[in-house]
Amino acid sequence: LISIAAAMGGNVRVGLEDSLYDGRQLAKSNADQVRRIRGILEGLSLEVATPAEARDMLALKGGDRVAF
């Protein structure tokens, strides 16, 4: 579904909080899921946001703007 959403111009996110599976197996980590989806998106010639771009899109604080 992520591939279809991205191909239609939607934003996507991945992580163990969204799905426990990576293909037909249990995902070992968020990083495994991110690598897999990034490969799919790049195979479709779609641009993947940098961490800074994602923080900006989601209005999240960066590590330099937190008090801990």
HTML snippet that shows the backbone in 3Dmol.js (N, CA, C, O; Angstrom):
<script src="https://3Dmol.org/build/3Dmol-min.js"></script>
<div id="view" style="width:600px;height:400px;position:relative"></div>
<script>
const pdb = `
ATOM      1  N   LEU A   1       0.810  -1.202   0.000  1.00  0.00           N
ATOM      2  CA  LEU A   1       0.000   0.000   0.000  1.00  0.00           C
ATOM      3  C   LEU A   1       0.851   1.264   0.000  1.00  0.00           C
ATOM      4  O   LEU A   1       0.471   2.278  -0.586  1.00  0.00           O
ATOM      5  N   ILE A   2       1.999   1.198   0.658  1.00  0.00           N
ATOM      6  CA  ILE A   2       2.871   2.369   0.707  1.00  0.00           C
ATOM      7  C   ILE A   2       3.313   2.762  -0.696  1.00  0.00           C
ATOM      8  O   ILE A   2       3.347   3.947  -1.028  1.00  0.00           O
ATOM      9  N   SER A   3       3.650   1.780  -1.515  1.00  0.00           N
ATOM     10  CA  SER A   3       4.087   2.067  -2.886  1.00  0.00           C
ATOM     11  C   SER A   3       3.000   2.775  -3.672  1.00  0.00           C
ATOM     12  O   SER A   3       3.275   3.728  -4.401  1.00  0.00           O
ATOM     13  N   ILE A   4       1.762   2.313  -3.525  1.00  0.00           N
ATOM     14  CA  ILE A   4       0.639   2.918  -4.244  1.00  0.00           C
ATOM     15  C   ILE A   4       0.408   4.341  -3.760  1.00  0.00           C
ATOM     16  O   ILE A   4       0.233   5.254  -4.568  1.00  0.00           O
ATOM     17  N   ALA A   5       0.408   4.535  -2.442  1.00  0.00           N
ATOM     18  CA  ALA A   5       0.195   5.877  -1.888  1.00  0.00           C
ATOM     19  C   ALA A   5       1.268   6.841  -2.375  1.00  0.00           C
ATOM     20  O   ALA A   5       0.960   7.962  -2.780  1.00  0.00           O
ATOM     21  N   ALA A   6       2.521   6.412  -2.337  1.00  0.00           N
ATOM     22  CA  ALA A   6       3.618   7.271  -2.776  1.00  0.00           C
ATOM     23  C   ALA A   6       3.511   7.583  -4.264  1.00  0.00           C
ATOM     24  O   ALA A   6       3.734   8.721  -4.676  1.00  0.00           O
ATOM     25  N   ALA A   7       3.172   6.580  -5.075  1.00  0.00           N
ATOM     26  CA  ALA A   7       3.038   6.794  -6.518  1.00  0.00           C
ATOM     27  C   ALA A   7       1.919   7.777  -6.840  1.00  0.00           C
ATOM     28  O   ALA A   7       1.948   8.438  -7.878  1.00  0.00           O
ATOM     29  N   MET A   8       0.933   7.874  -5.947  1.00  0.00           N
ATOM     30  CA  MET A   8      -0.182   8.802  -6.148  1.00  0.00           C
ATOM     31  C   MET A   8       0.094  10.171  -5.528  1.00  0.00           C
ATOM     32  O   MET A   8      -0.785  11.031  -5.506  1.00  0.00           O
ATOM     33  N   GLY A   9       1.330  10.377  -5.019  1.00  0.00           N
ATOM     34  CA  GLY A   9       1.704  11.672  -4.479  1.00  0.00           C
ATOM     35  C   GLY A   9       1.522  11.819  -2.985  1.00  0.00           C
ATOM     36  O   GLY A   9       1.711  12.908  -2.443  1.00  0.00           O
ATOM     37  N   GLY A  10       1.162  10.752  -2.316  1.00  0.00           N
ATOM     38  CA  GLY A  10       0.964  10.820  -0.868  1.00  0.00           C
ATOM     39  C   GLY A  10       2.271  10.698  -0.109  1.00  0.00           C
ATOM     40  O   GLY A  10       3.274  10.225  -0.644  1.00  0.00           O
ATOM     41  N   ASN A  11       2.252  11.125   1.131  1.00  0.00           N
ATOM     42  CA  ASN A  11       3.389  10.940   2.025  1.00  0.00           C
ATOM     43  C   ASN A  11       3.227   9.600   2.726  1.00  0.00           C
ATOM     44  O   ASN A  11       2.107   9.154   2.975  1.00  0.00           O
ATOM     45  N   VAL A  12       4.338   8.967   3.041  1.00  0.00           N
ATOM     46  CA  VAL A  12       4.287   7.676   3.720  1.00  0.00           C
ATOM     47  C   VAL A  12       5.189   7.701   4.941  1.00  0.00           C
ATOM     48  O   VAL A  12       6.112   8.510   5.043  1.00  0.00           O
ATOM     49  N   ARG A  13       4.900   6.798   5.859  1.00  0.00           N
ATOM     50  CA  ARG A  13       5.772   6.623   7.012  1.00  0.00           C
ATOM     51  C   ARG A  13       5.833   5.142   7.315  1.00  0.00           C
ATOM     52  O   ARG A  13       4.914   4.392   6.986  1.00  0.00           O
ATOM     53  N   VAL A  14       6.902   4.731   7.934  1.00  0.00           N
ATOM     54  CA  VAL A  14       7.066   3.329   8.298  1.00  0.00           C
ATOM     55  C   VAL A  14       7.612   3.258   9.710  1.00  0.00           C
ATOM     56  O   VAL A  14       8.132   4.237  10.244  1.00  0.00           O
ATOM     57  N   GLY A  15       7.487   2.103  10.294  1.00  0.00           N
ATOM     58  CA  GLY A  15       8.008   1.867  11.629  1.00  0.00           C
ATOM     59  C   GLY A  15       7.220   0.764  12.303  1.00  0.00           C
ATOM     60  O   GLY A  15       6.128   0.408  11.860  1.00  0.00           O
ATOM     61  N   LEU A  16       7.771   0.228  13.366  1.00  0.00           N
ATOM     62  CA  LEU A  16       7.127  -0.882  14.058  1.00  0.00           C
ATOM     63  C   LEU A  16       5.785  -0.494  14.651  1.00  0.00           C
ATOM     64  O   LEU A  16       4.949  -1.363  14.901  1.00  0.00           O
ATOM     65  N   GLU A  17       5.560   0.799  14.884  1.00  0.00           N
ATOM     66  CA  GLU A  17       4.256   1.220  15.393  1.00  0.00           C
ATOM     67  C   GLU A  17       3.187   1.150  14.304  1.00  0.00           C
ATOM     68  O   GLU A  17       1.995   1.157  14.610  1.00  0.00           O
ATOM     69  N   ASP A  18       3.601   1.083  13.039  1.00  0.00           N
ATOM     70  CA  ASP A  18       2.663   1.007  11.916  1.00  0.00           C
ATOM     71  C   ASP A  18       2.438  -0.429  11.452  1.00  0.00           C
ATOM     72  O   ASP A  18       1.330  -0.784  11.050  1.00  0.00           O
ATOM     73  N   SER A  19       3.459  -1.239  11.504  1.00  0.00           N
ATOM     74  CA  SER A  19       3.362  -2.637  11.067  1.00  0.00           C
ATOM     75  C   SER A  19       4.500  -3.421  11.701  1.00  0.00           C
ATOM     76  O   SER A  19       5.628  -2.935  11.781  1.00  0.00           O
ATOM     77  N   LEU A  20       4.208  -4.614  12.143  1.00  0.00           N
ATOM     78  CA  LEU A  20       5.248  -5.461  12.728  1.00  0.00           C
ATOM     79  C   LEU A  20       5.987  -6.273  11.679  1.00  0.00           C
ATOM     80  O   LEU A  20       6.967  -6.951  11.990  1.00  0.00           O
ATOM     81  N   TYR A  21       5.525  -6.207  10.441  1.00  0.00           N
ATOM     82  CA  TYR A  21       6.078  -7.067   9.398  1.00  0.00           C
ATOM     83  C   TYR A  21       6.929  -6.308   8.391  1.00  0.00           C
ATOM     84  O   TYR A  21       6.680  -5.143   8.081  1.00  0.00           O
ATOM     85  N   ASP A  22       7.930  -7.002   7.897  1.00  0.00           N
ATOM     86  CA  ASP A  22       8.776  -6.542   6.804  1.00  0.00           C
ATOM     87  C   ASP A  22       8.670  -7.633   5.742  1.00  0.00           C
ATOM     88  O   ASP A  22       9.372  -8.642   5.803  1.00  0.00           O
ATOM     89  N   GLY A  23       7.797  -7.421   4.782  1.00  0.00           N
ATOM     90  CA  GLY A  23       7.487  -8.497   3.845  1.00  0.00           C
ATOM     91  C   GLY A  23       6.637  -9.532   4.560  1.00  0.00           C
ATOM     92  O   GLY A  23       5.620  -9.194   5.166  1.00  0.00           O
ATOM     93  N   ARG A  24       7.045 -10.782   4.494  1.00  0.00           N
ATOM     94  CA  ARG A  24       6.284 -11.859   5.152  1.00  0.00           C
ATOM     95  C   ARG A  24       6.862 -12.242   6.503  1.00  0.00           C
ATOM     96  O   ARG A  24       6.346 -13.142   7.166  1.00  0.00           O
ATOM     97  N   GLN A  25       7.926 -11.569   6.918  1.00  0.00           N
ATOM     98  CA  GLN A  25       8.580 -11.889   8.185  1.00  0.00           C
ATOM     99  C   GLN A  25       8.360 -10.764   9.183  1.00  0.00           C
ATOM    100  O   GLN A  25       8.050  -9.634   8.809  1.00  0.00           O
ATOM    101  N   LEU A  26       8.526 -11.093  10.461  1.00  0.00           N
ATOM    102  CA  LEU A  26       8.501 -10.046  11.471  1.00  0.00           C
ATOM    103  C   LEU A  26       9.700  -9.134  11.252  1.00  0.00           C
ATOM    104  O   LEU A  26      10.815  -9.606  11.026  1.00  0.00           O
ATOM    105  N   ALA A  27       9.471  -7.849  11.318  1.00  0.00           N
ATOM    106  CA  ALA A  27      10.568  -6.888  11.160  1.00  0.00           C
ATOM    107  C   ALA A  27      11.466  -6.957  12.391  1.00  0.00           C
ATOM    108  O   ALA A  27      10.984  -7.118  13.512  1.00  0.00           O
ATOM    109  N   LYS A  28      12.762  -6.835  12.177  1.00  0.00           N
ATOM    110  CA  LYS A  28      13.709  -6.838  13.287  1.00  0.00           C
ATOM    111  C   LYS A  28      13.863  -5.453  13.890  1.00  0.00           C
ATOM    112  O   LYS A  28      14.150  -5.317  15.079  1.00  0.00           O
ATOM    113  N   SER A  29      13.671  -4.413  13.063  1.00  0.00           N
ATOM    114  CA  SER A  29      13.836  -3.043  13.555  1.00  0.00           C
ATOM    115  C   SER A  29      13.151  -2.064  12.604  1.00  0.00           C
ATOM    116  O   SER A  29      12.811  -2.399  11.470  1.00  0.00           O
ATOM    117  N   ASN A  30      12.963  -0.846  13.104  1.00  0.00           N
ATOM    118  CA  ASN A  30      12.457   0.224  12.244  1.00  0.00           C
ATOM    119  C   ASN A  30      13.415   0.449  11.080  1.00  0.00           C
ATOM    120  O   ASN A  30      12.986   0.694   9.953  1.00  0.00           O
ATOM    121  N   ALA A  31      14.709   0.364  11.359  1.00  0.00           N
ATOM    122  CA  ALA A  31      15.718   0.613  10.323  1.00  0.00           C
ATOM    123  C   ALA A  31      15.557  -0.355   9.152  1.00  0.00           C
ATOM    124  O   ALA A  31      15.710   0.043   7.997  1.00  0.00           O
ATOM    125  N   ASP A  32      15.248  -1.626   9.439  1.00  0.00           N
ATOM    126  CA  ASP A  32      15.027  -2.598   8.362  1.00  0.00           C
ATOM    127  C   ASP A  32      13.849  -2.180   7.493  1.00  0.00           C
ATOM    128  O   ASP A  32      13.913  -2.267   6.266  1.00  0.00           O
ATOM    129  N   GLN A  33      12.776  -1.728   8.128  1.00  0.00           N
ATOM    130  CA  GLN A  33      11.601  -1.299   7.374  1.00  0.00           C
ATOM    131  C   GLN A  33      11.903  -0.059   6.540  1.00  0.00           C
ATOM    132  O   GLN A  33      11.484   0.035   5.386  1.00  0.00           O
ATOM    133  N   VAL A  34      12.623   0.881   7.118  1.00  0.00           N
ATOM    134  CA  VAL A  34      12.964   2.110   6.398  1.00  0.00           C
ATOM    135  C   VAL A  34      13.824   1.786   5.180  1.00  0.00           C
ATOM    136  O   VAL A  34      13.584   2.314   4.095  1.00  0.00           O
ATOM    137  N   ARG A  35      14.827   0.920   5.351  1.00  0.00           N
ATOM    138  CA  ARG A  35      15.688   0.539   4.223  1.00  0.00           C
ATOM    139  C   ARG A  35      14.870  -0.098   3.102  1.00  0.00           C
ATOM    140  O   ARG A  35      15.072   0.212   1.928  1.00  0.00           O
ATOM    141  N   ARG A  36      13.963  -0.972   3.461  1.00  0.00           N
ATOM    142  CA  ARG A  36      13.153  -1.662   2.451  1.00  0.00           C
ATOM    143  C   ARG A  36      12.273  -0.680   1.684  1.00  0.00           C
ATOM    144  O   ARG A  36      12.245  -0.703   0.454  1.00  0.00           O
ATOM    145  N   ILE A  37      11.559   0.176   2.398  1.00  0.00           N
ATOM    146  CA  ILE A  37      10.659   1.123   1.744  1.00  0.00           C
ATOM    147  C   ILE A  37      11.446   2.152   0.948  1.00  0.00           C
ATOM    148  O   ILE A  37      11.032   2.542  -0.143  1.00  0.00           O
ATOM    149  N   ARG A  38      12.582   2.598   1.487  1.00  0.00           N
ATOM    150  CA  ARG A  38      13.413   3.551   0.739  1.00  0.00           C
ATOM    151  C   ARG A  38      13.828   2.941  -0.602  1.00  0.00           C
ATOM    152  O   ARG A  38      13.780   3.615  -1.630  1.00  0.00           O
ATOM    153  N   GLY A  39      14.232   1.678  -0.593  1.00  0.00           N
ATOM    154  CA  GLY A  39      14.614   1.009  -1.834  1.00  0.00           C
ATOM    155  C   GLY A  39      13.471   0.946  -2.832  1.00  0.00           C
ATOM    156  O   GLY A  39      13.670   1.155  -4.029  1.00  0.00           O
ATOM    157  N   ILE A  40      12.269   0.656  -2.334  1.00  0.00           N
ATOM    158  CA  ILE A  40      11.094   0.607  -3.209  1.00  0.00           C
ATOM    159  C   ILE A  40      10.825   1.980  -3.803  1.00  0.00           C
ATOM    160  O   ILE A  40      10.607   2.104  -5.009  1.00  0.00           O
ATOM    161  N   LEU A  41      10.839   3.016  -2.963  1.00  0.00           N
ATOM    162  CA  LEU A  41      10.544   4.371  -3.440  1.00  0.00           C
ATOM    163  C   LEU A  41      11.590   4.851  -4.435  1.00  0.00           C
ATOM    164  O   LEU A  41      11.246   5.453  -5.453  1.00  0.00           O
ATOM    165  N   GLU A  42      12.857   4.593  -4.153  1.00  0.00           N
ATOM    166  CA  GLU A  42      13.905   4.995  -5.090  1.00  0.00           C
ATOM    167  C   GLU A  42      13.781   4.212  -6.395  1.00  0.00           C
ATOM    168  O   GLU A  42      14.090   4.743  -7.461  1.00  0.00           O
ATOM    169  N   GLY A  43      13.335   2.957  -6.327  1.00  0.00           N
ATOM    170  CA  GLY A  43      13.093   2.166  -7.530  1.00  0.00           C
ATOM    171  C   GLY A  43      11.985   2.751  -8.394  1.00  0.00           C
ATOM    172  O   GLY A  43      11.955   2.547  -9.608  1.00  0.00           O
ATOM    173  N   LEU A  44      11.072   3.483  -7.753  1.00  0.00           N
ATOM    174  CA  LEU A  44       9.992   4.166  -8.471  1.00  0.00           C
ATOM    175  C   LEU A  44      10.389   5.596  -8.858  1.00  0.00           C
ATOM    176  O   LEU A  44       9.555   6.369  -9.329  1.00  0.00           O
ATOM    177  N   SER A  45      11.667   5.941  -8.655  1.00  0.00           N
ATOM    178  CA  SER A  45      12.207   7.283  -8.929  1.00  0.00           C
ATOM    179  C   SER A  45      11.507   8.359  -8.107  1.00  0.00           C
ATOM    180  O   SER A  45      11.307   9.479  -8.577  1.00  0.00           O
ATOM    181  N   LEU A  46      11.135   8.011  -6.871  1.00  0.00           N
ATOM    182  CA  LEU A  46      10.514   8.980  -5.969  1.00  0.00           C
ATOM    183  C   LEU A  46      11.551   9.470  -4.970  1.00  0.00           C
ATOM    184  O   LEU A  46      12.431   8.717  -4.552  1.00  0.00           O
ATOM    185  N   GLU A  47      11.441  10.721  -4.597  1.00  0.00           N
ATOM    186  CA  GLU A  47      12.384  11.338  -3.673  1.00  0.00           C
ATOM    187  C   GLU A  47      12.003  11.014  -2.235  1.00  0.00           C
ATOM    188  O   GLU A  47      10.828  11.055  -1.869  1.00  0.00           O
ATOM    189  N   VAL A  48      13.002  10.693  -1.428  1.00  0.00           N
ATOM    190  CA  VAL A  48      12.800  10.402  -0.009  1.00  0.00           C
ATOM    191  C   VAL A  48      13.250  11.617   0.793  1.00  0.00           C
ATOM    192  O   VAL A  48      14.338  12.147   0.565  1.00  0.00           O
ATOM    193  N   ALA A  49      12.424  12.053   1.723  1.00  0.00           N
ATOM    194  CA  ALA A  49      12.751  13.227   2.539  1.00  0.00           C
ATOM    195  C   ALA A  49      13.939  12.935   3.448  1.00  0.00           C
ATOM    196  O   ALA A  49      14.117  11.813   3.924  1.00  0.00           O
ATOM    197  N   THR A  50      14.740  13.956   3.676  1.00  0.00           N
ATOM    198  CA  THR A  50      15.809  13.847   4.661  1.00  0.00           C
ATOM    199  C   THR A  50      15.177  13.945   6.049  1.00  0.00           C
ATOM    200  O   THR A  50      14.025  14.363   6.164  1.00  0.00           O
ATOM    201  N   PRO A  51      15.905  13.569   7.108  1.00  0.00           N
ATOM    202  CA  PRO A  51      15.353  13.740   8.453  1.00  0.00           C
ATOM    203  C   PRO A  51      14.948  15.193   8.735  1.00  0.00           C
ATOM    204  O   PRO A  51      13.911  15.436   9.352  1.00  0.00           O
ATOM    205  N   ALA A  52      15.751  16.146   8.291  1.00  0.00           N
ATOM    206  CA  ALA A  52      15.425  17.564   8.518  1.00  0.00           C
ATOM    207  C   ALA A  52      14.148  17.956   7.776  1.00  0.00           C
ATOM    208  O   ALA A  52      13.316  18.684   8.318  1.00  0.00           O
ATOM    209  N   GLU A  53      13.988  17.479   6.545  1.00  0.00           N
ATOM    210  CA  GLU A  53      12.772  17.782   5.780  1.00  0.00           C
ATOM    211  C   GLU A  53      11.543  17.163   6.443  1.00  0.00           C
ATOM    212  O   GLU A  53      10.487  17.792   6.506  1.00  0.00           O
ATOM    213  N   ALA A  54      11.679  15.939   6.936  1.00  0.00           N
ATOM    214  CA  ALA A  54      10.552  15.277   7.611  1.00  0.00           C
ATOM    215  C   ALA A  54      10.174  16.024   8.882  1.00  0.00           C
ATOM    216  O   ALA A  54       8.989  16.221   9.153  1.00  0.00           O
ATOM    217  N   ARG A  55      11.174  16.445   9.672  1.00  0.00           N
ATOM    218  CA  ARG A  55      10.877  17.228  10.889  1.00  0.00           C
ATOM    219  C   ARG A  55      10.152  18.510  10.537  1.00  0.00           C
ATOM    220  O   ARG A  55       9.213  18.903  11.229  1.00  0.00           O
ATOM    221  N   ASP A  56      10.574  19.165   9.470  1.00  0.00           N
ATOM    222  CA  ASP A  56       9.934  20.409   9.041  1.00  0.00           C
ATOM    223  C   ASP A  56       8.487  20.157   8.598  1.00  0.00           C
ATOM    224  O   ASP A  56       7.587  20.912   8.967  1.00  0.00           O
ATOM    225  N   MET A  57       8.260  19.105   7.812  1.00  0.00           N
ATOM    226  CA  MET A  57       6.902  18.778   7.347  1.00  0.00           C
ATOM    227  C   MET A  57       5.962  18.484   8.508  1.00  0.00           C
ATOM    228  O   MET A  57       4.776  18.812   8.460  1.00  0.00           O
ATOM    229  N   LEU A  58       6.504  17.861   9.551  1.00  0.00           N
ATOM    230  CA  LEU A  58       5.685  17.465  10.697  1.00  0.00           C
ATOM    231  C   LEU A  58       5.733  18.469  11.845  1.00  0.00           C
ATOM    232  O   LEU A  58       5.152  18.236  12.905  1.00  0.00           O
ATOM    233  N   ALA A  59       6.427  19.588  11.631  1.00  0.00           N
ATOM    234  CA  ALA A  59       6.584  20.633  12.653  1.00  0.00           C
ATOM    235  C   ALA A  59       7.148  20.061  13.953  1.00  0.00           C
ATOM    236  O   ALA A  59       6.656  20.366  15.040  1.00  0.00           O
ATOM    237  N   LEU A  60       8.183  19.228  13.831  1.00  0.00           N
ATOM    238  CA  LEU A  60       8.838  18.644  14.997  1.00  0.00           C
ATOM    239  C   LEU A  60      10.080  19.433  15.355  1.00  0.00           C
ATOM    240  O   LEU A  60      10.706  20.051  14.494  1.00  0.00           O
ATOM    241  N   LYS A  61      10.432  19.408  16.623  1.00  0.00           N
ATOM    242  CA  LYS A  61      11.664  20.054  17.070  1.00  0.00           C
ATOM    243  C   LYS A  61      12.855  19.197  16.669  1.00  0.00           C
ATOM    244  O   LYS A  61      12.777  17.968  16.660  1.00  0.00           O
ATOM    245  N   GLY A  62      13.936  19.848  16.343  1.00  0.00           N
ATOM    246  CA  GLY A  62      15.176  19.135  16.109  1.00  0.00           C
ATOM    247  C   GLY A  62      15.901  18.950  17.433  1.00  0.00           C
ATOM    248  O   GLY A  62      15.510  19.534  18.444  1.00  0.00           O
ATOM    249  N   GLY A  63      16.938  18.153  17.432  1.00  0.00           N
ATOM    250  CA  GLY A  63      17.704  17.908  18.648  1.00  0.00           C
ATOM    251  C   GLY A  63      18.293  19.164  19.255  1.00  0.00           C
ATOM    252  O   GLY A  63      18.576  19.202  20.452  1.00  0.00           O
ATOM    253  N   ASP A  64      18.482  20.198  18.439  1.00  0.00           N
ATOM    254  CA  ASP A  64      19.049  21.456  18.928  1.00  0.00           C
ATOM    255  C   ASP A  64      18.001  22.344  19.599  1.00  0.00           C
ATOM    256  O   ASP A  64      18.343  23.400  20.132  1.00  0.00           O
ATOM    257  N   ARG A  65      16.721  21.932  19.582  1.00  0.00           N
ATOM    258  CA  ARG A  65      15.668  22.779  20.144  1.00  0.00           C
ATOM    259  C   ARG A  65      14.894  22.104  21.271  1.00  0.00           C
ATOM    260  O   ARG A  65      13.734  22.435  21.515  1.00  0.00           O
ATOM    261  N   VAL A  66      15.525  21.171  21.949  1.00  0.00           N
ATOM    262  CA  VAL A  66      14.889  20.529  23.094  1.00  0.00           C
ATOM    263  C   VAL A  66      15.720  20.794  24.339  1.00  0.00           C
ATOM    264  O   VAL A  66      16.916  21.076  24.253  1.00  0.00           O
ATOM    265  N   ALA A  67      15.082  20.702  25.486  1.00  0.00           N
ATOM    266  CA  ALA A  67      15.768  21.037  26.739  1.00  0.00           C
ATOM    267  C   ALA A  67      16.245  19.796  27.487  1.00  0.00           C
ATOM    268  O   ALA A  67      16.382  19.834  28.709  1.00  0.00           O
ATOM    269  N   PHE A  68      16.497  18.711  26.789  1.00  0.00           N
ATOM    270  CA  PHE A  68      16.992  17.511  27.480  1.00  0.00           C
ATOM    271  C   PHE A  68      18.057  16.847  26.656  1.00  0.00           C
ATOM    272  O   PHE A  68      18.601  15.820  27.063  1.00  0.00           O
TER     273      PHE A  68
END
`;
const viewer = $3Dmol.createViewer("view");
viewer.addModel(pdb, "pdb");
viewer.setStyle({}, {cartoon: {color: "spectrum"}});
viewer.zoomTo();
viewer.render();
</script>
